[in-house]
Amino acid sequence: MQITIVGSGNVAIQLGLAFKEAGHKIVSVIGRSTVNVKRAAQILKAPSATGFKKIPASDFIIIAVSDSAIPSIVKN
């Protein structure tokens, strides 16, 4: 399964690691903070992005952000 993760915090990283361990591929990590998203992408060995314009084709998108950020993420 190809997975995109929206979020770059601890939950996003831990979910990404668990999916990778299960044999899935993380195709992109997307977040607001360039520094944080690059760090998460490096840990998950995946490409990173800070915008929603070019979300790669994915079988599954995980939204791992704070509750207050979910409405704006879904809108975008």
Protein Blocks (a to p, Z undefined) as FASTA:
>chain_A
ZZddedjbfklmmmmmmmmmnopacfbdcdfblmlmmmmmmmnopaddfbfklcccdfbd
cddddfklmmmmmmZZ
